[in-house]
Amino acid sequence: MAKINNDYCKLRGSYLFSDIARRVREFEAANSDAKIIRLGIGDVTRPLPAKVIEALHSAVDEMAKQETFRGYAPDLGYDFLRKAIADNDYRARGCDIADDEIFVSDGAKSDSGNIQEIFAKDNVIAVTDPVYPVYVDSNVMAGRTGVFDEALGQWSEVVYMPCTKENNFVPEFPKRHVDIIYLCFPNNPTGTTINKAQLQEWVDYANKEGSVIIYDAAYEAYISEDDVPHSIYECQGAKTCAIELHSFSKNAGFTGLRLGYTVVPHDLVVEGVKLRDLWARRHGTKYNGAPYIVQRAGEAVYSEEGKAQVKELIEYYMRNARYIGEGLKSMGYEIFGGVNSPYIWLKTPEGEDSWSFFDRLLHKAQVVGTPGVGFGPHGEGYFRLTAFGDYEKTKEAVDRIRKM
Ligand SMILES: Cc1ncc(COP(=O)(O)O)c(C=O)c1O
């Protein structure tokens, strides 16, 4: 008889977004004239840059002709895209990353979920709390996280690094040895970052401990401050301890198109084995490559016009972030993030928990955000608003919150 992977049954339901959807549905059913503004989900709303559309059309035309038709893509990515990534995201910033250390994929969600497969089951993982849920859930599926403690809201075998206003959202080093450390900066959900010196400390720590850092840089394009690193490879020694994840979703709006990449340097060797080779093998066995058309679209992001158009997109969303941040501050809210990130993380008023604030916002302002506690127990008492909406609607949302 076939047997299931029981570790999947240990997964917690996706309570957060289904709970949000249910509460919004109930509210809408009872208030048919409600004009809800959604600042909850981290999905972009602006159309793709013109240069990307142009590249898509031209790649589609190539597929229509015998001479230029392409079948399976190389499973690690087309050379033209790997080179464009290495040139622009790394070598132009002084990071010595080779084209063959770049692995093109359909996005950072897949890579952040799949990367754990190249590590043994008995590795101990460390995550920040609050956290992007994929890191933990993919390890639950792999049977690496122990049992869930309902009271604590935590897994017994996972090391949690609280990030709250008390430590300025900078995770502290774990008190015990950990093997794999997930870091994400600029952070989802808190919108906060760490500076280069702080990231260097993590790199030094990982090299000393023999740990691997999985560095999620999905929001890198939103960095506006000088001392915030765009890549972990800006730090000395990162190539011997870090894997970096990237996405085309939040910079160029590819959430529906799907493209990302992961960097695994040759120098990253564990137990005498290059992790790069394991990841290449995994890609080769389980993945047949991102579509040619989409990789051409990705290449267009690095053209001069593409870069200018992406910059405009980021500026659009960051104008929203400023409106939300300044608006909330002027109302007396304590807010974090929103400077190097499209997320604003606010402290809920004294005595009001994340879900009560959610309900009050929904009922009084008809604005939907995300309760911080949904990202982990240390997110309790916080709330996330995103800057990915339409500017006029974002303004209206803030103005409604002011009147609430
Ligand atoms: C931290 C983080 N990593 C990765 C992703 C997923 O990116 P992609 O669309 O490339 O799969 C997200 C999406 O919200 C994210 O917030």
The ligand as a Gaussian input file, in Angstrom:
#p B3LYP/6-31G(d) Opt

LIG

0 1
 C       10.860000      37.269000       1.152000
 C       10.288000      36.745000      -0.096000
 N       10.975000      35.858000      -0.797000
 C       10.485000      35.340000      -1.945000
 C        9.249000      35.714000      -2.410000
 C        8.706000      35.083000      -3.663000
 O        9.196000      35.666000      -4.801000
 P        8.827000      35.081000      -6.237000
 O        7.647000      35.814000      -6.736000
 O       10.067000      35.311000      -7.054000
 O        8.560000      33.615000      -6.101000
 C        8.499000      36.635000      -1.712000
 C        7.147000      37.017000      -2.194000
 O        6.351000      37.625000      -1.588000
 C        9.030000      37.158000      -0.524000
 O        8.337000      38.040000       0.197000

